[in-house]
């Protein structure tokens, strides 16, 4: 085995000498094969160079048998091993650090198809919700009626219609009215609309507003944003006044009981300016098993404003964080961002 590795090493050195490309990096696969990649390539680039499916399912990397982050840059002579997992999928953030066109195009292509599938599923849910007041559903709807609407809108298939509804490019209440052949607009508007339930697992077509950071437990409302799908806001967000000028784009939403995942939340901590206070506040947050994503410090005279973006499960966890911070001497006020 050692002799084989030595032979591979000699082959590696001879290849480097013969090639003389300073803009390339040469690394080994676990089987001892040599791969040539552009200098600056990362473990993700290597994974996609091996095979697109390996890149799409990679979750970790080992360099010389040592676990490293996927964004780690590769250097000459290293042995790279990719760890994959069934059900794993590309992270949109990978596009920010990969170097090869193959990796970049594969990630974008996968995410584009994934977003299309998620948009179609959301579009179906939205249309079924809006058809309920007419005692209809997509399953009960006469096939000829859906085909007639597609022809009128010049869409090739049902999936194209669902995708446009899911992405907010067409409004579900309008499409549902057309499908139900409802001509009395006032009657349609008077019918109560059942809220769409948000589970936190909808993917890229349900987004959470960065102005008010809604989390499970908040009263929320959804805004259909063309190309993005639904943007979820807290119902006390300051930006709602501007958005409410487009009432047709608002849909009622609420959280499911079994909502999953962690969500961004932002709090502002007003404090007296003293040495070590930032570290103490951060320590209290960490003690509640809450991750800090970002922190900003603004100082005015003898006071400071600390802004923390956190990852929390729900309002209960956030309340625990706030209580913990309020008990610190020198903290004047703790509040959530509201847009």
PyMOL commands that set and color helices and strands:
alter all, ss='L'
color gray80, all
select helices_A, chain A and resi 2-19+43-50+52-56+92-96+101-134+143-153+158-166+172-179+185-190+203-205+240-243+247-249+277-287+315-326
alter helices_A, ss='H'
color red, helices_A
select strands_A, chain A and resi 24-28+34-38+58-63+66-68+80-84+196-198+206-208+220-225+229-234+250-255+263-272+291-300+303-312+331-336
alter strands_A, ss='S'
color yellow, strands_A
deselect
rebuild
show_as cartoon
